[in-house]
Amino acid sequence: MRRIPVIGCFTMAVYMIIFISGTVFSGDYKELSDTWRDVTGITALDGKLYIVSEDILYEVNKVNGAYKKLSDTWREVTGMTSLDGKLYIVSEEILYEANKANGAYKKLSDTWRDVTGMTSLDGKLYIVSEEILYEVNKVNGAYKKLSDTWSNVTGMASAAGKLYAVSGEILYEVSKTDGAYKQLSDTWADVRGMTSIGNKLYMVSAEVLYEATTSSGDYAKISDMWSDVAGIAAIGDTLYIVSAEKLYESDITTTGQKEEEIDSPAPKANKNDPRRKKK
């Protein structure tokens, strides 16, 4: 894919407020850049986004969506995360460490088949491969099995010193030391990635963006119509979502208002929303 810089790019912002249990969420979002085709990985590191699109690794500016190519031939990417200043990518069943500045990479370990989840926590990598959760050494790729039967994993993230995964449409809290888990909440259908900010989880399920608490799994809807989501990442208090081949910034900060201060309900869905899948 040849990327053509866009000059005078049209930017759209939509305002939506959702309130749950007296908390009011800002559902603002705006388009940063487009033509993000065949996205297979997205993560954030040191204030920048990194996206694999059409087998190419890009560094992306979080403010305006401007991008630059770092390296290519990233085929069959099934997992991507960041840790301690470096990128980690599973490509063609091989785990690589990649340089954030130029995309240079080195092989750590292989035979990572059927990877469905990947994240990092406290200096270590965690990967779900062939329904088994592994703890992985970031330096040499050595691994140890933690727990198994992780079927149909559709989202994985870390927060508050623990791992979280959606498996079989159920959100679990998972121990980073032995893989022991407990169920938090269910009915998480068609999850397209997961990320965290502080002690909250964020994921798109059935085209709706939700915030979920790490303590109980209770959730609140933030905004909807997120079609064809290919990935989600977070920098500070802002989410970045690739939806329908476009990169969006979504502000999820609370306004601090109470429920009774809202005079009008949230607006109805916009049928012309650019995130809607075109038929």
Number of C-alpha atoms within 10 A of each C-alpha: 10 4 11 7 11 10 6 6 12 10 10 11 13 12 13 18 20 19 20 13 8 13 14 21 23 19 22 17 21 18 24 22 23 18 14 19 16 12 21 22 26 26 23 22 19 12 12 16 21 26 24 27 22 17 21 18 26 22 23 21 16 22 10 16 18 15 18 14 16 18 18 15 11 18 16 15 20 22 25 25 24 23 19 13 11 17 20 26 24 28 22 16 20 18 26 22 24 21 16 22 10 14 19 13 17 12 15 17 18 15 11 18 16 15 20 22 28 25 25 24 19 11 11 17 22 26 24 28 23 16 20 19 26 22 23 20 16 21 11 13 18 13 17 12 15 17 18 15 11 18 16 15 21 22 27 26 23 27 18 14 12 17 22 28 26 29 24 16 20 18 26 22 23 20 16 23 10 14 19 13 16 12 16 18 17 15 12 18 16 15 21 20 25 25 24 26 19 12 14 17 21 26 27 29 23 17 21 16 21 19 22 20 16 23 11 13 19 13 16 18 18 24 25 18 19 22 21 17 22 21 23 25 26 24 17 9 13 16 21 25 26 28 25 20 21 20 26 24 24 23 18 22 13 15 12 11 13 13 14 7 9 12 7 7 10 14 10 7 11 10 9 7 11 16 22 17 13 7 3
